[in-house]
Amino acid sequence: MNTTISSNGLPQLPLATTTAENSSAQTTTATPSASSSATPADDSVKLTDSARALHEASSANAPVDTQRVEQIKQALAAGTYKVDPHAIASKLVALDGQIGGTK
């Protein structure tokens, strides 16, 4: 699944450019000294069940029912596609419960 993020009309920021003297100054300041040895931090990340499921769903190559997609396209073009507002509302409430942790 490819996702494209648009700028939504926001201006593009210019990329930083470095000159030879800026790059040499950056390398000297970015080099850690021998006396300041950094110890690795004990960082950890814990994902919720919802986040784990979302990651699995987004990384899976789920098959697309092209016949169903075509049926929906034709119904939309003909103006005969019916929306069930109660089904949408109940799914939104269920999703809100999952996000809020109240399942």
Residue pairs with C-beta under 8 A, 6 or more apart in sequence:
1 58
18 26
32 38
47 55
48 101
50 98
50 99
72 81
75 81
97 103
